[in-house]
Amino acid sequence: MKRKIESRQGFFGATKHYDGQGRKIGESRPGFFGTVNHYDKNGRKVGETRPGFFGDNHYDRNGRRIGSTKQGFFDTENHYDSRGRKKGYTRSGLFGTKKTWLDD
């Protein structure tokens, strides 16, 4: 079963993330040197994304690599776990939104 997340661009580069029922589940904010910091709905940092040579690499709050994202075809981003198994994808929606589907 896939879990749906909708992301909407906010002010000052922040992106807010919502679950399938429209409840806020987190936020991402730009950091230094192309990194993006990720926070839960309570504002606690849960990880970050850093640009890599073949795509973006995702790390948990302790700095362990937990996955990656690589550009696919037709404005799709594919998401992989730390072992390289595909776990989901993201597509652009209307008005600058992005919709992500992830395996549970």
Secondary structure in CASP SS format (residue, H / E / C, confidence):
PFRMAT SS
TARGET T0000
AUTHOR 0000-0000-0000
METHOD secondary structure of the structure
MODEL  1
M C 1.00
K E 1.00
R E 1.00
K E 1.00
I E 1.00
E E 1.00
S E 1.00
R E 1.00
Q E 1.00
G C 1.00
F H 1.00
F H 1.00
G H 1.00
A C 1.00
T E 1.00
K E 1.00
H E 1.00
Y E 1.00
D C 1.00
G C 1.00
Q C 1.00
G C 1.00
R C 1.00
K E 1.00
I E 1.00
G E 1.00
E E 1.00
S E 1.00
R E 1.00
P E 1.00
G C 1.00
F C 1.00
F C 1.00
G C 1.00
T C 1.00
V E 1.00
N E 1.00
H E 1.00
Y E 1.00
D E 1.00
K C 1.00
N C 1.00
G C 1.00
R C 1.00
K E 1.00
V E 1.00
G E 1.00
E E 1.00
T E 1.00
R E 1.00
P E 1.00
G C 1.00
F C 1.00
F C 1.00
G C 1.00
D E 1.00
N E 1.00
H E 1.00
Y E 1.00
D E 1.00
R C 1.00
N C 1.00
G C 1.00
R C 1.00
R E 1.00
I E 1.00
G E 1.00
S E 1.00
T E 1.00
K E 1.00
Q E 1.00
G C 1.00
F C 1.00
F C 1.00
D C 1.00
T E 1.00
E E 1.00
N E 1.00
H E 1.00
Y E 1.00
D E 1.00
S C 1.00
R C 1.00
G C 1.00
R C 1.00
K E 1.00
K E 1.00
G E 1.00
Y E 1.00
T E 1.00
R E 1.00
S E 1.00
G C 1.00
L H 1.00
F H 1.00
G H 1.00
T C 1.00
K E 1.00
K E 1.00
T E 1.00
W E 1.00
L E 1.00
D E 1.00
D C 1.00
END
